[in-house]
Amino acid sequence: MTQQTILLDPTAERAPSARPRLARPAQLDGLTVGLLDISKARGNVFLDRLDERLSGMGIAVKRYKKPTFTRVAPTALSQQIAGECQVVVEGLAD
């Protein structure tokens, strides 16, 4: 006997919106790169190294951290990042 499995989508999106990707900048000179730590274990290790490399190349870097990886970033944090940075790298690890 085969059991039927029903999967539920927790986002409740009946028709997800499609957004085109933004074009990547040709270079990072003159731009501020935001590094967002989503608060997973060891994600900061990756971002620390990336911070060192970018800063060593003279690129402006700003660091941010979500309160918890289990939820989306608070609106205020997302708005702050959008207002202060042109490029964002989100780092996670386990």
N, C-alpha and C positions, 0 to 999 in steps of 0.2 A: 504494500500500500504506500503510495507516494503522498507526502504531506505538501500542501500548498503554502508557500511563504509569501507574506504580504509585507512589503517595505514601505515605510511612511517617510516622506520628506519633511524634516523638521522646519524647513524654511517657508513652507506653505506657498511656494511660488508655483502658480499654475502655468505661467509663461515667463521664464526668467528673461530679464532684459540682457541683450547683447550689447557690449560696449567695445568699440574698437580700441586697440592698444595705442597708447601714445607713442610717438616716435622717440627713439633714444637720442640723447644729445650726441653730437659728433665728438665732443670733448668735454671734460669736466672742469677745465680752467675757467675761473670766474664764477663757478656754480657752487652752491652749498649742498653737500651730501648729508642727508639724515640717515642715521643708523638706528633702527627700531628693534629693540630687544623685546621679544614677546613673552619673556619670563619663563621660558622652558630651560631646564637644566643644561648648562654649558653653552647656551646660545651666546652668552657674553664672551666666551673664549674666541669664537669666530669673529665677532664684531670688534673685539679688542685688537686682533691682528689686522683686520681690515682698516680700522682707525689708524693704526701705526703706519700702514702702507700708504694710505691716502694722504695723511698729514705729512708724511715724509716727502711726498710729491708736491707739497704746497697747496693741497686742495682743502678748502674749508669743510670741517666736519662738525655736525651737531649730534649729540646722543640723546635718545629717548628710550623710555621703558614703559611697557604696558603693566598695569597692576597685576594681571593674571593672564595666562595663556588660554584660559577656558572661555573667555568672552572677547568680543570685538573691542578694539581700542575705544576709549571714551571719546565722545564727539569733540570735547575741548582739546584733547591731545591730537586728534586727527587734524583739527583746524589749525592748531599751533604748528604742526609739522608742515602742512600745506602753505602756511604763511611764511615760514622760515627757510624752506628747502625747495630745491628744484628737482632733486633726485633722492629717492629713498631706497635703502636696502633693508629688508626685514630678515632678521636672523633667528634661526631656531635650531635646536639640536637636542638630542637625548643621549 
